[in-house]
Amino acid sequence: MLILFIISIVLGLAGLLFLSEATTGVGLIGLACLFGIFARITQAASNNNKIIKLIENSLIEAENEK
C-alpha cells in the first residue's frame, strides 16, 4: 500500500509539470483532494487496527474467564 501512495504522489507532482498557467489552480485542487483521500485512508486503517486489537483482547479475556 505504501508503494501505491508513493507512486500516486510522484505521478501527481509530475502531472503538475504538464499543466499550463491557466490550469495550475485546478491541479493544486486535485493534489489537495489526493492528500485528503490519503489522510482518510490512513485514519480508517488506524481505526480498523484499533478495533481489531480490542476484539482480540475481548476474545482473550472471554476465554480466560472460562
C-alpha positions in Angstrom: 0.0 0.0 0.0 2.9 2.3 0.7 4.2 1.8 -2.8 0.8 2.9 -4.2 1.0 6.1 -2.1 4.5 6.9 -3.3 3.6 6.2 -7.0 0.5 8.4 -6.8 2.3 11.2 -5.2 5.1 11.1 -7.8 2.6 11.0 -10.6 0.5 13.8 -9.1 3.6 16.0 -8.8 4.7 15.1 -12.3 1.2 16.0 -13.5 1.7 19.5 -12.2 4.6 19.9 -14.5 2.4 19.4 -17.5 -0.2 21.9 -16.6 -0.5 25.3 -18.2 -0.7 28.5 -16.1 -4.5 28.5 -16.6 -5.0 25.1 -15.2 -2.4 25.1 -12.3 -5.1 26.0 -9.8 -7.2 23.0 -10.8 -4.1 20.8 -10.5 -3.4 22.1 -7.0 -7.0 21.4 -6.0 -6.6 17.9 -7.4 -3.5 17.4 -5.3 -5.3 18.7 -2.2 -8.0 16.1 -2.9 -5.4 13.4 -3.3 -3.9 14.3 0.1 -7.3 14.4 1.7 -8.0 10.9 0.4 -4.7 9.7 1.8 -5.5 11.2 5.2 -8.9 9.4 5.2 -7.4 6.1 4.2 -4.7 6.4 6.9 -7.3 7.3 9.5 -9.6 4.3 8.5 -6.6 1.9 8.7 -5.6 3.2 12.1 -9.2 2.8 13.4 -9.5 -0.6 11.9 -6.3 -1.8 13.6 -7.5 -0.4 17.0 -10.9 -2.2 16.6 -9.2 -5.5 15.7 -6.9 -5.3 18.8 -9.9 -4.5 21.0 -11.8 -7.5 19.6 -8.8 -9.8 20.0 -8.3 -8.6 23.6 -12.0 -9.2 24.4 -11.9 -12.7 23.0 -8.7 -13.5 25.0 -10.4 -12.2 28.2 -13.5 -14.2 27.5 -11.5 -17.4 27.0 -9.6 -16.7 30.2 -12.8 -16.4 32.2 -14.0 -19.8 31.2 
